[in-house]
């Protein structure tokens, strides 16, 4: 089993938030996986995957793309191992969590991090990244970086429901972590892998939750070293 991940100049520091969802999901299932590092402009060259983005899971000659599809595949292929979704209802709730999460958190965080991402990517990716991300942002990377604090302030305002939830329970999925937790954790791994920005206050429930997540699966998440 292979999982293709996104890296920059440091090939040990895979920073894709979506790959981190899949890494945690695979660990949750007790699957042994070989990590295959790719830079942005190598992804389309993975023969047989027909993919433009990571994660890409290769298993028994089959390629599964998209982190959500990978999670569904793992639950289907390994039903005797701990579930990522608590049945059809749990899967539906995780899907809702994922969509709200993207709008509330990924959208404001992306422009906050984009300048820092540019600084850590492989030099071969720089032209592609600048062209594609500036088209998405409608502004230059430098203009987005200059507004970083404004974007971060917007992001932090959106954390309220997640902090409130964690006042009443240890994980988003209840007493133990499952896929909704891995969705959220991928976001913080992304930020930690590319930026020195501090997203949380130490008294935020999310701060303690992230520490618990860091300790899971023999401290798997600690492979990403803070940049600040």
ROSE-4610 file (N, C-alpha, C; in Angstrom, 1 decimal, always signed):
// ROSE-4610
residu = [X/X/X/X/X/X/X/X/X/X/X/X/X/X/X/X/X/X/X/X/X/X/X/X/X/X/X/X/X/X/X/X/X/X/X/X/X/X/X/X/X/X/X/X/X/X/X/X/X/X/X/X/X/X/X/X/X/X/X/X/X/X/X/X/X/X/X/X/X/X/X/X/X/X/X/X/X/X/X/X/X/X/X/X/X/X/X/X/X/X/X/X/X/X/X/X/X/X/X/X/X/X/X/X/X/X/X/X/X/X/X/X/X/X/X/X/X/X/X/X/X/X/X/X/X/X/X/X/X/X/X/X/X/X/X/X/X/X/X/X/X/X/X/X/X/X/X/X/X/X/X/X/X/X/X/X/X/X/X/X/X/X/X/X/X/X/X/X/X/X/X/X/X/X/X/X/X/X/X/X/X/X/X/X/X/X/X/X/X/X/X/X/X/X/X/X/X/X/X/X/X/X/X/X/X/X/X/X/X/X/X/X/X/X/X/X/X/X/X/X/X/X/X/X/X/X/X/X/X/X/X/X/X/X/X/X/X/X/X/X/X/X/X/X/X/X/X/X/X/X/X/X/X/X/X/X/X/X/X/X/X/X/X/X/X/X/X/X/X/X/X/X/X/X/X/X/X/X/X/X/X/X/X/X/X/X/X/X/X/X/X/X/X/X/X/X/X/X/X/X/X/X/X/X/X/X/X/X/X/X/X/X/X/X/X/X/X/X/X/X/X/X/X/X/X/X/X/X/X/X/X/X/X/X/X/X/X/X/X/X/X/X/X/X/X/X/X/X/X/X/X/X/X/X/X/X/X/X/X/X/X/X/X/X/X/X/X/X/X/X/X/X/X/X/X/X/X/X/X/X/X/X/X/X/X/X/X/X/X/X/X/X/X/X/X/X/X/X/X/X/X/X/X/X/X/X/X/X/X/X/X/X/X/X/X/X/X/X/X/X/X/X/X/X/X/X/X/X/X/X/X/X/X/X/X/X/X/X/X/X/X/X/X/X/X/X/X/X/X/X/X/X/X/X/X/X/X/X/X/X/X/X/X/X/X/X/X/X/X/X/X/X/X/X/X/X/X/X/X/X/X/X/X/X/X/X/X/X/X/X/X/X/X/X/X/X/X/X/X/X/X/X/X/X/X/X/X/X/X/X/X/X/X/X/X/X/X/X/X/X/X/X/X/X/X/X/X/X/X/X/X/X/X/X/X/X/X/X/X/X/X/X/X/X/X/X/X/X/X/X/X/X/X/X/X/X/X/X/X/X/X/X/X/X/X/X/X/X/X/X/X/X/X/X/X/X/X/X/X/X/X/X/X/X/X/X/X/X/X/X/X/X/X/X/X/X/X/X/X/X/X/X/X/X/X/X/X/X/X/X/X/X/X/X/X/X/X/X/X/X/X/X/X/X/X/X/X/X/X/X/X/X/X/X/X/X/X/X/X/X/X/X/X/X/X/X/X/X/X/X/X/X/X/X/X/X/X/X/X/X/X/X/X/X/X/X/X/X/X/X/X/X/X/X/X/X/X/X/X/X/X/X/X/X]
num = [1/1/1/2/2/2/3/3/3/4/4/4/5/5/5/6/6/6/7/7/7/8/8/8/9/9/9/10/10/10/11/11/11/12/12/12/13/13/13/14/14/14/15/15/15/16/16/16/17/17/17/18/18/18/19/19/19/20/20/20/21/21/21/22/22/22/23/23/23/24/24/24/25/25/25/26/26/26/27/27/27/28/28/28/29/29/29/30/30/30/31/31/31/32/32/32/33/33/33/34/34/34/35/35/35/36/36/36/37/37/37/38/38/38/39/39/39/40/40/40/41/41/41/42/42/42/43/43/43/44/44/44/45/45/45/46/46/46/47/47/47/48/48/48/49/49/49/50/50/50/51/51/51/52/52/52/53/53/53/54/54/54/55/55/55/56/56/56/57/57/57/58/58/58/59/59/59/60/60/60/61/61/61/62/62/62/63/63/63/64/64/64/65/65/65/66/66/66/67/67/67/68/68/68/69/69/69/70/70/70/71/71/71/72/72/72/73/73/73/74/74/74/75/75/75/76/76/76/77/77/77/78/78/78/79/79/79/80/80/80/81/81/81/82/82/82/83/83/83/84/84/84/85/85/85/86/86/86/87/87/87/88/88/88/89/89/89/90/90/90/91/91/91/92/92/92/93/93/93/94/94/94/95/95/95/96/96/96/97/97/97/98/98/98/99/99/99/100/100/100/101/101/101/102/102/102/103/103/103/104/104/104/105/105/105/106/106/106/107/107/107/108/108/108/109/109/109/110/110/110/111/111/111/112/112/112/113/113/113/114/114/114/115/115/115/116/116/116/117/117/117/118/118/118/119/119/119/120/120/120/121/121/121/122/122/122/123/123/123/124/124/124/125/125/125/126/126/126/127/127/127/128/128/128/129/129/129/130/130/130/131/131/131/132/132/132/133/133/133/134/134/134/135/135/135/136/136/136/137/137/137/138/138/138/139/139/139/140/140/140/141/141/141/142/142/142/143/143/143/144/144/144/145/145/145/146/146/146/147/147/147/148/148/148/149/149/149/150/150/150/151/151/151/152/152/152/153/153/153/154/154/154/155/155/155/156/156/156/157/157/157/158/158/158/159/159/159/160/160/160/161/161/161/162/162/162/163/163/163/164/164/164/165/165/165/166/166/166/167/167/167/168/168/168/169/169/169/170/170/170/171/171/171/172/172/172/173/173/173/174/174/174/175/175/175/176/176/176/177/177/177/178/178/178/179/179/179/180/180/180/181/181/181/182/182/182/183/183/183/184/184/184/185/185/185/186/186/186/187/187/187/188/188/188/189/189/189/190/190/190/191/191/191/192/192/192/193/193/193/194/194/194/195/195/195/196/196/196/197/197/197/198/198/198/199/199/199/200/200/200/201/201/201/202/202/202/203/203/203/204/204/204/205/205/205/206/206/206/207/207/207/208/208/208/209/209/209/210/210/210/211/211/211/212/212/212/213/213/213/214/214/214/215/215/215/216/216/216/217/217/217/218/218/218/219/219/219/220/220/220/221/221/221/222/222/222/223/223/223/224/224/224/225/225/225/226/226/226/227/227/227/228/228/228]
x = [+0.8/+0.0/+0.9/+0.6/+1.4/+0.5/+0.9/+0.2/+1.1/+0.7/+1.5/+1.2/+2.2/+2.0/+2.7/+2.4/+3.0/+4.1/+5.2/+6.4/+6.9/+7.8/+8.5/+10.0/+10.8/+12.2/+12.7/+12.0/+12.3/+11.4/+11.9/+11.1/+10.6/+11.0/+10.4/+9.2/+8.9/+7.8/+6.6/+5.8/+4.6/+3.6/+3.1/+2.3/+0.9/+0.5/-0.9/-1.9/-2.9/-3.9/-4.7/-4.9/-5.8/-5.0/-3.7/-2.9/-2.9/-2.8/-2.8/-4.1/-5.2/-6.4/-6.3/-5.7/-5.5/-4.5/-3.4/-2.4/-3.0/-3.8/-4.4/-5.4/-6.2/-7.2/-6.5/-5.4/-4.7/-4.2/-3.6/-3.2/-4.3/-5.4/-6.6/-7.0/-6.9/-7.2/-6.1/-5.0/-3.9/-3.2/-3.2/-2.6/-1.2/-0.3/+1.1/+1.1/+1.7/+1.7/+3.1/+3.5/+4.7/+4.4/+5.1/+4.8/+5.7/+5.1/+5.8/+5.7/+6.9/+6.9/+6.8/+6.0/+5.9/+5.9/+6.4/+6.2/+5.0/+4.5/+3.2/+3.3/+4.4/+4.4/+4.8/+4.9/+5.1/+3.8/+2.7/+1.5/+0.9/+0.8/+0.1/+0.9/+2.1/+3.0/+2.8/+2.0/+1.8/+1.0/+1.7/+1.1/-0.1/-1.2/-2.3/-3.3/-2.8/-3.7/-4.7/-4.3/-5.1/-5.6/-4.6/-4.8/-4.1/-4.7/-4.1/-3.7/-4.2/-3.9/-3.6/-3.1/-2.9/-3.9/-4.3/-3.6/-4.0/-3.1/-3.4/-3.0/-4.0/-3.7/-3.6/-2.5/-2.3/-2.4/-3.4/-3.6/-4.0/-3.2/-3.5/-3.8/-3.0/-3.1/-4.2/-4.9/-6.0/-5.5/-5.9/-5.6/-6.9/-6.8/-8.0/-7.5/-8.3/-7.9/-9.0/-8.6/-9.4/-9.5/-9.2/-9.2/-10.5/-11.6/-12.9/-13.1/-12.8/-12.9/-12.0/-10.8/-9.9/-10.5/-11.1/-11.7/-12.8/-13.7/-14.8/-14.2/-13.2/-12.6/-12.0/-11.3/-10.7/-11.8/-12.9/-14.0/-14.6/-14.7/-15.3/-14.3/-13.0/-12.1/-11.7/-11.8/-11.3/-12.5/-13.6/-14.7/-14.5/-13.5/-13.2/-12.3/-11.9/-11.0/-11.8/-11.2/-12.0/-12.6/-13.9/-14.5/-14.1/-14.0/-13.8/-15.1/-16.2/-17.5/-18.4/-19.2/-20.1/-21.4/-21.3/-22.4/-22.8/-23.9/-24.4/-24.7/-25.3/-25.6/-24.3/-23.3/-22.0/-21.3/-21.4/-20.8/-21.4/-22.8/-23.5/-23.1/-22.9/-22.5/-21.1/-20.2/-18.9/-18.8/-19.7/-19.7/-20.2/-21.2/-21.6/-20.5/-19.8/-18.7/-17.6/-17.3/-16.3/-16.7/-17.9/-18.3/-18.3/-18.9/-18.9/-17.5/-16.6/-15.2/-14.5/-14.7/-14.0/-14.4/-15.7/-16.1/-15.7/-15.7/-15.4/-13.9/-13.2/-11.8/-10.7/-10.9/-10.0/-9.9/-11.1/-11.2/-10.5/-10.6/-9.8/-8.4/-8.1/-6.7/-5.8/-6.3/-5.5/-4.7/-5.4/-4.7/-3.7/-4.0/-3.1/-1.8/-1.8/-0.7/+0.1/-0.6/-0.1/+1.3/+1.7/+3.0/+4.0/+3.7/+4.6/+4.7/+3.7/+3.8/+4.8/+4.7/+5.6/+7.0/+7.3/+8.7/+9.2/+8.4/+8.9/+8.8/+8.1/+8.0/+9.3/+9.4/+10.5/+10.6/+11.8/+12.0/+11.4/+11.3/+10.7/+9.2/+8.6/+7.1/+6.8/+7.7/+7.4/+6.6/+7.0/+6.2/+4.8/+4.6/+3.3/+2.5/+3.1/+2.3/+1.9/+2.8/+2.5/+1.4/+1.5/+0.5/-0.9/-0.9/-2.2/-2.9/-2.1/-2.6/-3.0/-2.2/-2.6/-3.9/-4.1/-5.4/-6.5/-6.3/-7.3/-7.6/-6.6/-6.7/-7.2/-6.9/-7.2/-6.2/-5.1/-4.0/-2.7/-1.6/-0.3/-0.1/+0.9/+1.2/+1.7/+2.4/+2.9/+1.8/+0.8/-0.4/-1.1/-1.3/-1.9/-1.1/+0.2/+1.1/+1.0/+0.8/+0.8/-0.5/-1.5/-2.8/-2.9/-1.9/-1.9/-2.6/-2.4/-3.0/-4.5/-4.9/-6.4/-7.0/-6.4/-7.0/-7.0/-5.9/-5.8/-6.9/-7.2/-8.2/-9.6/-9.8/-11.1/-11.1/-10.0/-10.0/-10.3/-9.6/-9.8/-11.2/-11.9/-13.3/-14.2/-13.8/-14.6/-14.3/-13.4/-13.1/-14.1/-14.9/-15.8/-16.6/-17.3/-18.1/-17.3/-16.1/-15.2/-14.7/-14.3/-13.9/-15.0/-16.2/-17.3/-17.6/-17.5/-17.8/-16.8/-15.6/-14.5/-14.5/-15.4/-15.6/-16.4/-17.2/-18.1/-17.6/-16.6/-16.2/-14.7/-14.0/-12.6/-12.3/-13.2/-12.9/-14.2/-14.0/-15.2/-16.1/-15.5/-16.4/-16.8/-16.6/-17.0/-15.9/-16.0/-15.0/-13.7/-13.7/-12.5/-12.4/-11.2/-11.2/-11.6/-12.1/-12.5/-12.3/-13.0/-12.7/-12.9/-13.9/-14.0/-12.8/-12.2/-11.0/-9.9/-9.8/-8.7/-8.8/-10.1/-10.3/-9.7/-10.1/-9.6/-8.1/-7.6/-6.1/-5.3/-5.8/-5.0/-4.8/-5.7/-5.6/-4.4/-4.3/-3.3/-1.9/-1.9/-0.6/-0.1/-1.1/-0.8/-0.1/-0.8/-0.2/+1.1/+1.2/+2.5/+3.6/+3.3/+4.3/+4.9/+4.1/+4.6/+4.8/+4.3/+4.2/+4.6/+5.2/+5.4/+4.2/+3.2/+2.0/+1.4/+1.0/+0.3/-1.2/-1.9/-3.3/-4.2/-3.7/-4.5/-3.9/-4.8/-4.4/-4.2/-3.3/-3.1/-4.3/-5.2/-6.4/-7.6/-7.4/-8.4/-8.5/-9.8/-9.9/-9.3/-9.3/-8.6/-7.1/-6.5/-5.1/-4.8/-5.6/-5.4/-5.8/-6.9/-7.3/-6.1/-5.5/-4.4/-3.2/-3.0/-1.9/-2.3/-3.6/-4.0/-3.9/-4.2/-4.0/-2.6/-1.7/-0.3/+0.3/-0.3/+0.1/-0.4/-1.4/-2.0/-1.0/-1.2/-0.4/+1.1/+1.6/+3.0/+3.5/+2.7/+3.0/+3.3/+2.5/+2.7/+2.7/+1.9/+1.8/+3.0/+3.8/+5.0/+6.2/+6.0/+6.9/+7.0/+6.0/+6.0/+6.6/+7.7/+8.4/+7.9/+7.6/+7.1/+8.1/+7.6/+8.5/+8.7/+8.1/+8.3/+7.8]
y = [-1.2/+0.0/+1.2/+2.2/+3.4/+4.6/+5.6/+6.9/+8.0/+8.6/+9.7/+11.0/+11.7/+13.0/+14.1/+15.3/+16.6/+17.0/+17.3/+17.9/+19.1/+19.8/+20.9/+20.7/+21.6/+21.4/+20.3/+20.2/+19.1/+18.0/+16.9/+15.7/+14.9/+15.2/+14.6/+15.2/+16.4/+17.2/+17.4/+16.3/+16.3/+17.2/+18.3/+19.3/+19.4/+18.5/+18.6/+18.2/+19.1/+18.8/+17.6/+17.4/+16.2/+14.9/+15.0/+13.8/+13.4/+14.4/+14.1/+13.5/+13.8/+13.1/+11.6/+11.4/+10.0/+9.2/+9.9/+9.3/+8.9/+9.8/+9.4/+8.4/+8.4/+7.3/+6.0/+5.9/+4.7/+4.2/+5.1/+4.7/+4.2/+4.9/+4.5/+3.0/+2.7/+1.3/+0.3/+0.8/-0.1/-0.6/+0.2/-0.2/+0.3/-0.5/-0.1/+0.4/+1.6/+2.3/+2.9/+2.8/+3.5/+4.8/+5.9/+7.2/+7.5/+8.1/+8.5/+10.0/+10.7/+12.1/+12.6/+13.6/+14.3/+15.8/+16.5/+18.0/+18.2/+19.4/+19.7/+19.3/+19.6/+19.3/+17.9/+17.0/+15.6/+14.8/+15.4/+14.6/+14.0/+14.8/+14.4/+13.2/+13.0/+12.0/+10.6/+10.5/+9.2/+8.3/+7.3/+6.5/+5.7/+5.7/+5.0/+5.7/+6.8/+7.4/+8.4/+9.0/+10.0/+11.1/+11.6/+12.6/+13.9/+15.0/+16.3/+16.7/+16.0/+16.4/+15.2/+15.4/+14.3/+14.5/+13.5/+12.2/+11.2/+10.3/+9.2/+7.9/+7.0/+5.8/+4.7/+3.9/+2.8/+1.5/+0.6/-0.6/-1.7/-2.8/-3.9/-3.6/-2.7/-2.3/-1.3/-0.8/+0.2/+1.5/+2.6/+3.9/+4.6/+5.1/+5.8/+7.3/+8.2/+9.6/+10.3/+11.5/+12.3/+11.7/+12.5/+12.0/+11.4/+12.0/+11.4/+10.0/+9.9/+8.6/+7.5/+8.0/+7.1/+6.6/+7.5/+7.1/+6.1/+6.4/+5.5/+4.1/+4.1/+2.9/+2.1/+2.7/+2.0/+1.4/+2.0/+1.4/+0.2/+0.3/-0.8/-2.0/-1.7/-2.8/-3.4/-2.7/-3.2/-3.1/-3.7/-3.6/-4.1/-5.0/-5.6/-4.8/-3.7/-2.8/-1.6/-0.8/+0.4/+1.2/+1.6/+2.3/+3.8/+4.4/+5.8/+6.6/+5.9/+6.5/+5.5/+6.1/+5.3/+5.0/+4.1/+3.8/+4.9/+4.7/+5.6/+7.0/+7.0/+8.3/+9.1/+8.3/+9.0/+9.5/+8.7/+9.2/+10.4/+10.5/+11.7/+12.9/+12.7/+13.8/+14.3/+13.3/+13.7/+14.5/+14.1/+14.8/+16.3/+16.5/+17.8/+18.6/+18.0/+18.6/+19.0/+18.2/+18.4/+19.7/+19.8/+20.9/+22.2/+22.2/+23.4/+23.8/+22.9/+23.1/+23.8/+23.3/+23.9/+25.4/+25.7/+27.1/+28.0/+27.5/+28.3/+28.4/+27.4/+27.4/+27.4/+26.5/+26.4/+27.7/+28.2/+29.4/+30.6/+30.9/+32.1/+31.7/+30.5/+30.1/+30.0/+29.6/+29.5/+30.8/+31.9/+33.1/+33.6/+33.2/+33.5/+32.8/+31.6/+30.7/+30.7/+31.3/+31.1/+31.6/+32.7/+33.3/+32.4/+31.8/+30.9/+29.6/+29.1/+27.9/+28.1/+29.3/+29.6/+29.5/+29.8/+29.8/+28.4/+27.4/+26.1/+25.1/+25.5/+24.5/+24.4/+23.3/+23.0/+24.1/+24.5/+25.6/+25.3/+24.0/+23.6/+23.9/+24.1/+24.3/+25.8/+26.7/+28.1/+28.8/+28.6/+29.2/+28.7/+27.4/+26.8/+27.3/+27.3/+27.7/+29.2/+30.1/+31.5/+31.7/+31.1/+31.4/+30.9/+29.7/+29.0/+29.7/+30.0/+30.5/+32.0/+32.7/+34.1/+34.3/+33.3/+33.3/+33.0/+32.1/+31.8/+32.9/+33.6/+34.7/+36.0/+36.2/+37.5/+38.6/+38.2/+39.1/+38.4/+39.1/+38.5/+37.8/+36.9/+36.2/+37.2/+38.2/+39.2/+40.1/+40.4/+41.1/+40.3/+39.0/+38.1/+38.0/+37.9/+37.8/+39.1/+40.2/+41.5/+41.6/+40.8/+40.8/+39.6/+38.9/+37.7/+37.8/+38.9/+39.0/+39.2/+39.9/+40.1/+38.7/+37.9/+36.6/+35.7/+35.8/+35.0/+35.4/+36.7/+37.2/+36.6/+36.6/+36.0/+34.5/+33.8/+32.4/+32.1/+32.9/+32.6/+32.9/+33.8/+34.1/+32.8/+32.1/+30.9/+29.7/+29.8/+28.6/+28.4/+29.4/+29.4/+28.0/+27.6/+26.4/+25.1/+25.1/+24.0/+23.9/+25.1/+25.2/+24.9/+25.4/+25.1/+23.6/+22.9/+21.5/+20.7/+21.1/+20.4/+20.8/+21.7/+21.9/+20.8/+20.1/+19.0/+17.6/+17.5/+16.1/+16.2/+15.1/+15.1/+15.2/+14.7/+14.7/+15.1/+15.5/+15.8/+14.6/+13.4/+12.2/+11.6/+12.4/+11.9/+11.5/+10.3/+9.9/+9.5/+9.2/+8.8/+9.4/+9.5/+10.2/+9.3/+9.9/+9.2/+10.3/+10.1/+10.9/+12.4/+12.8/+14.3/+14.9/+14.2/+14.7/+14.7/+13.8/+13.8/+14.9/+15.2/+16.4/+17.6/+17.9/+19.1/+19.0/+17.9/+17.7/+18.1/+17.6/+17.9/+19.4/+20.2/+21.7/+22.2/+21.7/+22.2/+21.6/+20.4/+19.9/+20.7/+21.1/+22.0/+23.2/+23.9/+25.2/+25.0/+24.0/+23.7/+23.4/+22.7/+22.3/+23.4/+24.6/+25.6/+27.0/+27.2/+28.6/+28.6/+29.7/+29.9/+30.5/+30.8/+31.4/+30.5/+31.2/+30.5/+30.7/+29.6/+29.7/+29.7/+29.2/+29.0/+29.7/+30.1/+30.5/+29.2/+29.3/+28.1/+27.7/+28.6/+28.3/+27.8/+27.7/+27.2/+25.7/+25.2/+23.7/+23.0/+23.7/+23.1/+22.9/+23.7/+23.6/+22.3/+21.9/+20.7/+19.5/+19.7/+18.6/+18.3/+19.3/+19.1/+18.4/+18.6/+17.9/+16.4/+16.1/+14.8/+14.1/+14.8/+14.3/+14.0/+14.9/+14.7/+13.4/+13.0/+11.8/+10.5/+10.6/+9.3/+8.6/+7.3/+6.4/+6.6/+6.4/+6.6/+8.0/+9.0/+10.4/+10.6/+10.0/+10.1/+11.6/+12.4/+13.8/+14.6/+14.2/+14.9/+14.8/+14.1/+14.0/+15.4/+16.2/+17.6/+18.5/+19.1/+20.0/+21.4/+22.1/+23.4/+24.4/+25.3/+26.3/+27.6/+27.6/+28.8/+28.6]
z = [+0.0/+0.0/+0.0/-0.9/-1.0/-0.9/-0.3/-0.2/-0.7/-1.8/-2.4/-1.7/-1.3/-0.6/-1.2/-0.8/-1.3/-0.4/-1.0/-0.2/-0.9/-0.2/-0.8/-0.9/-0.4/-0.5/+0.5/+1.6/+2.6/+2.3/+1.8/+1.3/+2.5/+3.7/+4.9/+5.5/+5.0/+5.6/+4.6/+4.6/+3.7/+4.4/+3.7/+4.3/+3.8/+2.9/+2.4/+3.5/+3.7/+4.8/+4.4/+3.1/+2.7/+2.8/+2.6/+2.8/+4.3/+5.1/+6.5/+7.0/+6.4/+6.7/+6.4/+5.3/+4.9/+5.7/+6.0/+6.9/+8.2/+8.8/+10.1/+10.0/+8.8/+8.6/+8.5/+7.8/+7.6/+8.9/+9.7/+11.1/+11.9/+11.8/+12.6/+12.2/+11.0/+10.5/+10.7/+11.2/+11.5/+10.2/+9.1/+7.9/+7.8/+7.3/+7.0/+5.6/+5.5/+4.2/+3.9/+2.7/+2.2/+1.7/+2.2/+1.8/+0.5/-0.5/-1.7/-1.9/-1.7/-1.8/-3.3/-3.5/-4.8/-4.6/-5.6/-5.6/-6.5/-6.5/-7.2/-8.6/-9.3/-10.8/-11.1/-10.1/-10.4/-10.2/-9.7/-9.3/-10.6/-11.6/-12.8/-13.5/-13.1/-13.8/-13.1/-12.1/-11.4/-12.4/-13.0/-14.0/-13.4/-14.1/-13.7/-12.7/-12.1/-11.1/-11.7/-12.9/-13.5/-12.5/-11.8/-10.7/-10.9/-10.4/-10.4/-9.0/-8.0/-6.7/-5.8/-4.7/-3.7/-2.6/-1.8/-1.7/-2.9/-3.2/-4.0/-3.3/-3.1/-2.4/-3.5/-3.5/-4.4/-3.5/-3.9/-3.1/-4.0/-4.0/-4.9/-6.3/-6.9/-8.3/-8.6/-7.5/-7.7/-7.1/-7.8/-7.4/-6.9/-5.7/-5.1/-4.9/-5.4/-5.3/-4.4/-3.9/-3.0/-1.6/-0.6/+0.8/+1.2/+0.8/+1.2/+0.6/-0.6/-1.3/-0.6/-0.2/+0.5/+1.8/+2.5/+3.8/+3.6/+2.6/+2.3/+1.9/+1.1/+0.6/+1.8/+2.7/+3.8/+4.7/+4.9/+5.7/+5.0/+3.7/+2.9/+2.8/+2.7/+2.5/+3.8/+4.9/+6.2/+7.2/+7.0/+7.9/+9.3/+9.4/+10.7/+11.6/+11.1/+11.8/+12.3/+13.2/+13.8/+12.7/+12.7/+11.7/+11.7/+10.5/+10.4/+10.5/+10.1/+10.2/+11.0/+11.9/+12.7/+11.9/+10.9/+10.1/+9.1/+8.4/+7.4/+8.0/+9.2/+9.8/+10.2/+10.7/+11.0/+9.8/+8.7/+7.5/+7.0/+7.0/+6.6/+7.5/+8.8/+9.6/+9.3/+9.1/+8.7/+7.4/+6.5/+5.2/+5.4/+6.3/+6.6/+7.3/+8.3/+9.0/+7.9/+7.0/+6.0/+5.2/+4.7/+3.9/+4.6/+5.9/+6.7/+7.0/+7.4/+7.7/+6.5/+5.3/+4.2/+4.1/+4.1/+4.0/+5.1/+6.3/+7.5/+7.8/+7.5/+7.9/+6.8/+5.8/+4.7/+3.9/+3.6/+2.7/+3.3/+4.6/+5.1/+5.4/+5.7/+6.0/+4.8/+3.7/+2.5/+2.1/+2.0/+1.7/+2.8/+4.0/+5.1/+5.0/+4.4/+4.4/+3.0/+2.0/+0.7/+0.5/+1.1/+1.0/+1.6/+2.8/+3.5/+2.7/+2.1/+1.3/+0.1/-0.5/-1.6/-1.2/+0.1/+0.6/+0.9/+1.0/+1.3/+0.2/-0.9/-2.0/-2.8/-3.5/-4.4/-5.5/-5.8/-6.8/-8.1/-8.5/-9.7/-9.7/-8.6/-8.5/-8.5/-8.4/-8.0/-9.1/-10.4/-11.5/-11.5/-11.4/-11.4/-10.2/-9.1/-7.9/-7.9/-8.3/-8.4/-9.4/-10.6/-11.6/-11.2/-10.7/-10.3/-9.1/-8.1/-6.9/-7.0/-7.8/-8.0/-8.8/-9.7/-10.4/-9.5/-8.5/-7.6/-6.6/-6.2/-5.2/-5.8/-7.1/-7.7/-7.2/-6.7/-6.3/-6.2/-6.1/-6.0/-4.7/-4.7/-3.4/-2.4/-2.8/-1.9/-1.3/-2.1/-1.6/-0.6/-0.8/+0.1/+1.4/+1.3/+2.5/+3.3/+2.7/+3.4/+4.2/+3.8/+4.6/+5.5/+5.8/+6.5/+7.9/+8.6/+9.9/+9.8/+8.8/+8.5/+8.3/+7.4/+7.1/+8.4/+9.2/+10.4/+11.4/+11.5/+12.4/+12.0/+10.7/+10.2/+10.5/+10.3/+10.6/+12.0/+12.9/+14.4/+14.8/+14.2/+14.6/+14.3/+13.2/+12.8/+13.6/+14.6/+15.4/+16.6/+16.8/+18.0/+18.1/+17.1/+17.3/+17.6/+17.0/+17.3/+18.7/+19.2/+20.6/+21.5/+21.2/+22.1/+22.1/+21.0/+20.9/+21.8/+21.8/+22.6/+24.1/+24.5/+25.9/+26.5/+25.7/+26.2/+25.9/+25.0/+24.6/+24.2/+24.2/+23.9/+22.5/+21.6/+20.2/+19.4/+18.2/+17.4/+17.2/+17.2/+17.0/+18.4/+19.5/+20.8/+21.7/+22.3/+23.3/+22.7/+21.4/+20.7/+19.3/+18.7/+17.4/+16.3/+15.2/+14.0/+12.9/+11.8/+10.6/+10.7/+11.4/+11.5/+12.2/+13.2/+13.8/+12.9/+12.0/+11.0/+10.0/+9.7/+8.8/+9.4/+10.7/+11.4/+11.6/+12.0/+12.3/+11.0/+9.9/+8.6/+8.4/+8.8/+8.7/+9.5/+10.8/+11.6/+11.2/+10.7/+10.2/+9.0/+8.1/+7.0/+7.4/+8.4/+8.9/+9.5/+10.4/+11.1/+10.1/+9.0/+8.0/+7.2/+7.1/+6.1/+6.8/+8.0/+8.5/+10.0/+10.4/+11.8/+12.6/+11.8/+12.5/+13.6/+14.6/+15.7/+15.6/+15.3/+15.0/+16.2/+17.3/+18.5/+19.7/+20.7/+22.0/+22.9/+23.8/+24.7/+25.5/+25.7/+26.5/+25.6/+24.3/+23.4/+23.7/+23.8/+23.8/+22.6/+21.5/+20.3/+20.5/+21.4/+21.7/+22.3/+23.3/+24.0/+23.2/+22.4/+21.4/+20.4/+19.9/+19.0/+19.7/+20.9/+21.6/+21.8/+22.0/+22.1/+20.7/+19.7/+18.3/+18.0/+18.4/+18.2/+18.7/+19.8/+20.6/+20.0/+19.1/+18.5/+17.6/+17.6/+16.7/+16.7/+18.0/+18.2/+17.8/+18.1/+17.8/+16.3/+15.5/+14.0/+13.6/+14.1/+13.6/+14.0/+14.9/+15.3/+14.3/+13.2/+12.2/+11.5/+11.6/+11.1/+12.2/+11.8/+12.8/+12.7/+13.8/+13.7/+13.1/+12.4/+11.7/+12.5/+13.7/+14.5/+15.9]
